[in-house]
Amino acid sequence: MKLEDYLYQPTQEAIQTLYGISTDKIEFQSTRKDFEGDITLVVFPLLKLIKGNPAEIGNAIGKYLVEKVAEVEKFNVVAGFLNIVMTDAYYLHFFSEIKNNPTFGFCQSTKDSKAIMVEYSSPNTNKPLHLGHIRNNLLGFAVAEILKAAGNNVYKTQIINDRGIHICKSMLAWKKYGNAQTPESTGLKGDKLVGNFYVAFDKQYKSEISELIAKGQTEEEAKKMAPSILEAQQMLLDWEAGKPEVIQLWKTMNQWVYDGFETTYKNLGVDFDSYYYESNTYLLGKEVVQYGLEKGIFEKDSDGSVWIDLTEDGLDRKIVLRSDGTAVYMTQDIGTAIQRVKDFPDVGGMVYTVGNEQDYHFKVLFLILKKLGFEWAENLYHLSYGMVELPSGKMKSREGTVVDADDLMEEMTLTAAKISQELGKLDGYSEEEKEKLYKIIGLGALKYFMLKVDPKKSMLFNPEESVDFAGNTGPFIQYTYARIQSILRKANFEFSESITAITLHPKEKELLKNLALYPTLIQQAATQHSPALVANYTYDLVKEYNSFYQAVPILPESDLNLKKFRVQLSQKVGETIQSAFALLGIEVPERM
């Protein structure tokens, strides 16, 4: 039970007894670091009901709690803030309740709970996954795991953009310059091979534009009339017409890309419960347009195009069907959302992990679905995130300057190896153990650096900085976990043994207070869709543990009772680090 919940009823009783008033306007907050106390009652909201000096009211309530609640040891009042100090017995009882609980902090979902579908990744099949996709995947996966830990049933999904002119560009370039190359014949991952042809198309296209401009055409005319773009447009028409050889090439090259993606996802440690493909969903939603017309939600213009007017909602008019009867992205997204609920009837909400350049699109999409009357549309969330840049600047996939996801993961492993070797931390490890550890440290550094930043913020990713073994980094936290495991291996007694009454050191009490925050933290992170809250909580917990480690003896402690307690406390901190990092998709090493 949270401390504020534990004190809520006694505080209500104090107010009723002292002032004859019944109220639920009781507000607790964490005690400020510069004051003594474990929790603070904010007196000011009570002044609407109780006339008097806030300090006097705080003192009266404090005295009542000390007299009536055995676990309240003392209090102090600063202006209108009642700072309450709990006894050691309270914290030792709390610890006895959590120390053998392997799912501490988590809420169990029930079969009756509405599920949440989390969409992430959603790549194009004309190029490999890149640095931006890494942030997307890590955010989506972590939010899905956090929502599960908070007691929700969760489905992880993605929609793959496997059709359109950009796909045809890669296909055309392979057909013209590929010489029948395959992933097997080149030794390249399929997504990288296809991505190379996307770059090759752009190079040829730009060359043709330059030639046409030199012959007197404007840049806009040249872009439209370049032979390569005309051929790609014809290939798209052939694809939509179902031309067999085009469909076969499309299927073959897409499969190369899917196989490549799966390798990247496995290495990154993310997974999915379902996949949707734009080639299957691009016609979805057209029948919904007809329903919307009948209900007066949509309106048809004189040219036959269908729109929705959202100006009264502070947005604008949005097209949902072109005059030639073809669907737009918005129509497709409407249809896909509806289809997902048909496929997974227990879905009661969705989270879309998509960059912030699509903020307006999702405002419109969610509003349209609400106007169409879908109950689950009240629970749609756009997990909008900022772009990722490197110290070298922005990336451009057409020009081949993208930071490839596989290459970055490999670079992180190499960086972890270099820094670990410089620090000399791995004496006595076999080469196989070292390689495994380098990967755990490198990926942990990458993931933590990405996830500790508020999703809404753009970020600069610095590989060297992320693998620092000091400060707010993944390796720093992993190292503390490994230190705890070393203590546990050296301890020579059962961790489950009971502890008789002890006096807590202030550092032990602070550590217990920090552990007590974990269940609430998970709920907050789920509500705010923010893995950054979990990441930074873990860092704070680790800092508190290291402060405790420096301040008190653990294994050298002569008092066996204290020694048992400190080992058990260390074990629980280690379990909580592992639990929190698992929510972020990060492994922790047993040795380091």
Salt bridges, closest charged atoms under 4 A:
ASP34 OD2 - ARG32 NH2 3.00
GLU36 OE2 - LYS74 NZ 2.99
ASP38 OD2 - LYS509 NZ 3.38
ASP38 OD1 - LYS513 NZ 3.22
GLU97 OE2 - HIS93 NE2 3.21
GLU119 OE1 - ARG340 NH1 2.78
GLU145 OE2 - LYS148 NZ 3.12
GLU145 OE2 - LYS156 NZ 2.60
ASP191 OD2 - LYS189 NZ 3.15
ASP202 OD2 - LYS206 NZ 3.35
GLU219 OE2 - LYS223 NZ 3.55
GLU231 OE2 - LYS176 NZ 2.95
ASP238 OD2 - LYS243 NZ 3.86
GLU240 OE2 - ARG163 NH2 2.89
GLU245 OE2 - LYS243 NZ 3.78
ASP271 OD1 - LYS156 NZ 2.84
GLU278 OE2 - ARG163 NH1 3.51
GLU299 OE2 - ARG317 NH2 3.17
ASP301 OD1 - ARG317 NH2 2.97
ASP313 OD2 - LYS371 NZ 3.27
ASP333 OD2 - HIS361 NE2 2.64
ASP359 OD1 - HIS382 ND1 3.41
GLU399 OE2 - LYS206 NZ 3.37
ASP404 OD1 - LYS192 NZ 3.06
ASP406 OD2 - LYS189 NZ 2.62
ASP406 OD2 - LYS192 NZ 3.96
ASP407 OD1 - LYS192 NZ 3.09
GLU422 OE2 - LYS418 NZ 3.45
GLU431 OE2 - LYS434 NZ 3.59
GLU433 OE2 - ARG591 NH1 3.88
GLU464 OE2 - LYS418 NZ 3.90
GLU497 OE1 - LYS564 NZ 2.60
GLU508 OE2 - ARG566 NE 2.58
GLU510 OE1 - LYS33 NZ 3.91
GLU510 OE2 - LYS513 NZ 3.23
ASP540 OD1 - LYS543 NZ 3.74
GLU557 OE1 - ARG566 NH1 2.82
GLU575 OE1 - LYS572 NZ 2.94
